Amino acid sequence: MSDPVQLRLSIDGMRCAACVSKVETALTSAPGVQQASVNMVDRTATVRGELDVSELISAVQAVGYDASPILGNESLAEKQSEEAAHFRSLMWRFVIAGLVGLPLILDMFWHVLPGLAEGRIVWLLIGSITLACMIYAGRHFYIGAWRAFTHHSATMDTLIASGTGTAWLYSMLICIAPEIVPEMARHAYFDAALIIIALINLGQALEVRARGKTSEAIRRLIGLQPGTARVVREGKEIDVPLAEVIAGDVLRVRPGEKIPADGEVLEGTSSVDESMLTGEPLPVLKTAGDKLVGGTINTSGSFLCSATHVGADTVLAHIIEMVKNAQASKPRIGRLVDKVAGVFVPTVLILAVMTALIWLNFGPEPTISFALVAAMSVLIIACPCALGLATPISLVVGVGKAAEFGILIRKGEALERASKLTTIVLDKTGTVTEGKPAVTDIIGKDKNAILRLAAAVEAGSEHPLAAAIVARATKEEQSLSNCEEFKAISGQGVIGQVDGQHILLGNMALLVAHHVTIAAASIEQMHALAGQGKTPMLLACDGKVLGIIAVADPIKAGSKAAIAQMQAMGLNVVMLTGDNRQTAEAVAAQVGISEVFAEVMPQDKDAKVAELQAQGEVVGMVGDGINDAPALSRADVGFAIGAGTDVAIESADITLMRSSLDGVVTAIEISRATLRNIKQNLFGAFVYNSLGIPVAAGLLYPLFGMMLNPMLAGAAMAMSSVTVVSNANRLRLFVPSGLPSARTGGKA
Amino acid sequence: MMLVNIAGLALIGFIIWWFWLYRPSNAVLAAPGQIVEVSVRDGVYDPSLIDATVGKGISLKFIREDETACASQVLFPELGIQKELPLGKPVVIRIVPEQAGEYGFQCQMGMYRGILRVK
């Protein structure tokens, strides 16, 4: 008896709780099932036992619903072994067809075989052996071509089958009845038929190999999931398969282990390496209460955590899903090709007939030989595969590569648009700056008193600047007195009574309104601080200025360099903020931005983006994805920055898991590289077909007296799609400019 | 020679008619609540013409028996649907067509083609 296995099925057609019990009953009564549970929320069923997938599906169908298995790790291994088997079978076909075809070619030089006239029996025997080889090595082409034909459709198989089929039929015909063609035209093409089949099989085998490499990124992501988890059950720690971990389980994670599911630290402290998901190079310290992401690596201590999300609900599963969806999407550039591909094969068939007719009518003797060779070459050299593969294969590599840097691209179209951006709009707070204001300057005789009084009066305020002052006071272990009669005056500051003293904290307007005299030196200092992008506040106690406290949102370490890179890439960088103009301009100046939209209310940010678009700019908006959602949606490409592991930001086309602007640069670089790669592929495929077909038709004959050998046409065709896939694979070597090697994706 | 030319032109005419002008009449009707099985084999979807009714949900079960890499995905470009088709494993796609018209479905490279006709 085989071991019980667990399987997840996607259930289709469920609408209510009654459906759940119906499906559960049906699954439980299916043969071999030990346990079945249905989840209405994600419409899945988890089944355990000695399972036969088709029986489970039939059981669900019998009660009026439908089911399909959900792919997991095991299906990836299956896919790999399928690919390997497919590769082997194609190679065998190549070898067999090649081994039989090669001596026939060499006979052109050796002349061991008798001529057609004197050795008819020998040639009929060769024809029969050729047919057997064609059936073994090329049956998939002939069956495919026939099935496509009966469905009024034409594929690449149609071309290969008609090319090689015509060669064999003609050759057999002249073996049986040579007198029907002129003596000069009595030449058998068995070698051509076999070698073409051999080469196309070889080409397809190489393509299978190269294609496998293109999905390396997704394979790497899937590989982040550990196979087992150490679960604490009834006080004991036991290792169970990952699929058996349920939400709420307590897990033990030891140093060096992968975290099996999304969770929360319950006990213990450790550093966790999240670089494989976020691209963040430094390990993150985790203590009790901190969130954990499945698939990341515990680098130092051992800890206990609770599993909050498992299986398909984890961040990693969402990332994999998102990458897969984006890889499967069609960018606009691929749509023209789709139209061409739809009419390509019948057009080539017509061209082949026309070629034959032209040679028969106007060609030199033996016209039938020229017509046959030219028509066969046209059929064989045309390669719709290279055209059809050009876009999707590069997209798979490009989107996968982006994921390695913590850049999640929602759709192929976003990647395409990102390559065409002309303007980047950066939100200030949290994008260019840290988004966490901090006290930067305290100016006055008694700095401690200034901080203590300012913090006491701000303790009741909800303003982010207030939080910065209170945080600084707490850090310096200042004891704060209670504030009475607290009042916040919008746009000016706050007022309150602390230890019986009347405190004013705010801008100059607040003090002027309360008739407090401000010294010229203080006014100068206020301007100087504002000029540095800080928000200075005057503190007055009982009508006298005590000093100045300044708060600023520090600029992120990499912002300036990333903005310089964007500008070097030819992008116009604009800053958009709700802050006052002076502060905004000061921050902009520090990071090298000259164009600033300041004092823009959150609800007006998307209008600003629209304004830029109306001026003909292709706008990329970078924001936090929550406050800037409308502007992100409005922009041609919305970048949500610093999403951490919150990957499901709907408003963003591109989600950057790391909170650094260099992710935007990398995303644009990858998009440009991918689009360049797609264009190279399309150009190559179009040029190949539009030059190859006329040459195959015999265009060079009137000029140079040369005809293309159909076997060479077969080799060219086989290599054209391999070239496209190999070119796409070059994207795997992409390294973003200015990125430390520690952040390159090859770690996971 | 005249005969050969006529035969050649007739063959071109046949190619145009067979591959481009011919409209299959034997569509399979996808009734609500029923699952239409679409096999992906030897370069074609079978059935390749499926009728559906506006507003009525249909389920199409794709079964890929074709090991060619081209067949590994099915796309409904106008409906924004893309699904991976693992070899030999059924994949159900549920569609609720909201507008009448012809919606093509195809492989990644547009070689395998079918039509979902919504009336």
HADDOCK unambig.tbl for C-alpha pairs under 7 A between the chains (distance, minus, plus):
assign (segid A and resid 68 and name CA) (segid B and resid 90 and name CA) 5.81 0.50 0.50
assign (segid A and resid 68 and name CA) (segid B and resid 91 and name CA) 5.44 0.50 0.50
assign (segid A and resid 68 and name CA) (segid B and resid 92 and name CA) 6.36 0.50 0.50
assign (segid A and resid 143 and name CA) (segid B and resid 42 and name CA) 6.40 0.50 0.50
assign (segid A and resid 144 and name CA) (segid B and resid 42 and name CA) 4.16 0.50 0.50
assign (segid A and resid 144 and name CA) (segid B and resid 43 and name CA) 5.27 0.50 0.50
assign (segid A and resid 147 and name CA) (segid B and resid 42 and name CA) 6.33 0.50 0.50
assign (segid A and resid 147 and name CA) (segid B and resid 44 and name CA) 6.81 0.50 0.50
assign (segid A and resid 148 and name CA) (segid B and resid 43 and name CA) 5.95 0.50 0.50
assign (segid A and resid 148 and name CA) (segid B and resid 44 and name CA) 5.66 0.50 0.50
assign (segid A and resid 152 and name CA) (segid B and resid 18 and name CA) 5.84 0.50 0.50
assign (segid A and resid 152 and name CA) (segid B and resid 19 and name CA) 5.04 0.50 0.50
assign (segid A and resid 153 and name CA) (segid B and resid 19 and name CA) 5.81 0.50 0.50
assign (segid A and resid 155 and name CA) (segid B and resid 43 and name CA) 6.96 0.50 0.50
assign (segid A and resid 155 and name CA) (segid B and resid 111 and name CA) 5.77 0.50 0.50
assign (segid A and resid 328 and name CA) (segid B and resid 82 and name CA) 6.22 0.50 0.50
assign (segid A and resid 329 and name CA) (segid B and resid 82 and name CA) 6.90 0.50 0.50
assign (segid A and resid 338 and name CA) (segid B and resid 109 and name CA) 6.87 0.50 0.50
assign (segid A and resid 338 and name CA) (segid B and resid 110 and name CA) 5.55 0.50 0.50
assign (segid A and resid 341 and name CA) (segid B and resid 110 and name CA) 6.03 0.50 0.50
assign (segid A and resid 341 and name CA) (segid B and resid 111 and name CA) 6.62 0.50 0.50
assign (segid A and resid 342 and name CA) (segid B and resid 110 and name CA) 6.18 0.50 0.50
assign (segid A and resid 342 and name CA) (segid B and resid 111 and name CA) 6.47 0.50 0.50
assign (segid A and resid 346 and name CA) (segid B and resid 15 and name CA) 6.60 0.50 0.50
assign (segid A and resid 346 and name CA) (segid B and resid 19 and name CA) 6.72 0.50 0.50
assign (segid A and resid 350 and name CA) (segid B and resid 12 and name CA) 5.58 0.50 0.50
assign (segid A and resid 353 and name CA) (segid B and resid 8 and name CA) 6.33 0.50 0.50
assign (segid A and resid 353 and name CA) (segid B and resid 12 and name CA) 6.95 0.50 0.50
assign (segid A and resid 357 and name CA) (segid B and resid 5 and name CA) 6.51 0.50 0.50
assign (segid A and resid 357 and name CA) (segid B and resid 8 and name CA) 6.73 0.50 0.50
assign (segid A and resid 388 and name CA) (segid B and resid 109 and name CA) 4.27 0.50 0.50
assign (segid A and resid 388 and name CA) (segid B and resid 110 and name CA) 6.81 0.50 0.50
assign (segid A and resid 389 and name CA) (segid B and resid 109 and name CA) 6.12 0.50 0.50
